[in-house]
Amino acid sequence: MLVTFTGYACTNCHWMKANLFPKPEIAAVLKDFVLVDLYTDGTDAASEENQKLQDTRFQTVAIPYYALMDADEKVVATFPGSTRDAKEFLAFLKKGRAHRE
């Protein structure tokens, strides 16, 4: 599972989703994951709970923040922030794939 802590007003979050995720090498790996977007910057109760979860579990509220988790919700790897380097993000995603094999 790839959990993305994201925001409605997060420019870097939107850039990653629009420009990095569609790259063929990234998209090919993402298809193997359950993707979960947790918005943390809204004014609703769900956003507040998502932010609390991120802060409690990962000791940060910075977005974007990516966490690879196994079926038991054990954290396999994390990736804080954004990147324009597809190879860097791909290496992170492959940690999750390798964990399953």
C-alpha positions as CSV (number, residue, x, y, z in Angstrom):
1,M,0.0,0.0,0.0
2,L,1.2,3.5,-0.9
3,V,-0.2,6.0,1.6
4,T,0.1,9.6,0.4
5,F,-0.3,12.4,2.9
6,T,-1.4,15.2,0.6
7,G,-3.2,18.5,0.6
8,Y,-5.8,20.3,-1.4
9,A,-3.6,23.4,-1.5
10,C,-0.2,21.6,-1.8
11,T,1.5,22.6,-5.0
12,N,4.2,20.0,-4.6
13,C,1.7,17.3,-4.0
14,H,-0.2,18.2,-7.2
15,W,3.0,18.4,-9.2
16,M,4.1,14.9,-8.1
17,K,0.7,13.4,-9.0
18,A,0.5,15.2,-12.3
19,N,4.1,14.9,-13.5
20,L,6.0,12.1,-11.7
21,F,3.3,9.4,-11.2
22,P,2.3,9.2,-14.9
23,K,5.9,8.6,-16.0
24,P,5.9,5.1,-17.5
25,E,8.5,3.7,-15.2
26,I,6.7,5.0,-12.1
27,A,3.2,4.1,-13.4
28,A,4.4,0.5,-14.0
29,V,5.3,0.1,-10.4
30,L,2.4,2.0,-8.9
31,K,-0.1,-0.5,-10.5
32,D,1.2,-3.1,-8.0
33,F,0.1,-1.0,-5.0
34,V,-3.1,0.0,-3.4
35,L,-3.0,3.8,-3.5
36,V,-4.4,5.8,-0.5
37,D,-4.6,9.6,-0.5
38,L,-5.0,11.1,2.9
39,Y,-5.7,14.9,2.8
40,T,-4.4,16.7,5.8
41,D,-5.0,20.4,5.0
42,G,-8.8,20.6,4.9
43,T,-11.0,22.1,7.6
44,D,-13.1,18.9,7.9
45,A,-12.8,16.2,10.6
46,A,-11.3,13.7,8.2
47,S,-8.4,16.1,7.4
48,E,-7.8,16.7,11.1
49,E,-7.8,12.9,11.7
50,N,-5.4,12.3,8.8
51,Q,-3.0,15.0,10.1
52,K,-3.2,13.5,13.6
53,L,-2.4,10.1,12.2
54,Q,0.6,11.4,10.2
55,D,1.9,13.3,13.2
56,T,1.5,10.4,15.6
57,R,2.8,7.7,13.2
58,F,5.5,9.6,11.4
59,Q,6.3,12.6,13.7
60,T,5.7,15.1,10.9
61,V,2.9,17.0,9.3
62,A,4.9,18.0,6.2
63,I,3.3,17.3,2.8
64,P,3.7,15.6,0.6
65,Y,4.8,12.6,2.6
66,Y,4.7,9.0,1.2
67,A,4.6,5.8,3.2
68,L,4.8,2.2,1.9
69,M,3.0,-0.2,4.2
70,D,2.5,-3.9,4.2
71,A,-0.8,-5.7,4.7
72,D,-0.4,-5.5,8.5
73,E,0.2,-1.7,8.2
74,K,3.9,-2.1,9.1
75,V,5.9,0.7,7.6
76,V,8.3,-0.6,4.9
77,A,9.7,2.8,3.8
78,T,8.9,6.5,3.8
79,F,9.7,9.3,1.4
80,P,9.4,12.9,2.8
81,G,8.7,15.7,0.4
82,S,8.7,15.9,-3.4
83,T,11.3,15.2,-6.0
84,R,11.7,15.8,-9.7
85,D,14.1,12.8,-9.9
86,A,12.0,9.8,-11.2
87,K,14.9,7.4,-10.4
88,E,14.9,8.5,-6.7
89,F,11.2,8.0,-6.3
90,L,11.3,4.7,-8.2
91,A,14.0,3.4,-5.8
92,F,11.7,4.2,-2.9
93,L,8.7,2.4,-4.6
94,K,10.9,-0.6,-5.3
95,K,11.5,-1.0,-1.6
96,G,7.9,-1.8,-1.2
97,R,7.9,-4.2,-4.1
98,A,11.0,-6.0,-2.8
99,H,9.4,-6.3,0.7
100,R,6.5,-8.4,-0.8
101,E,8.8,-10.8,-2.7
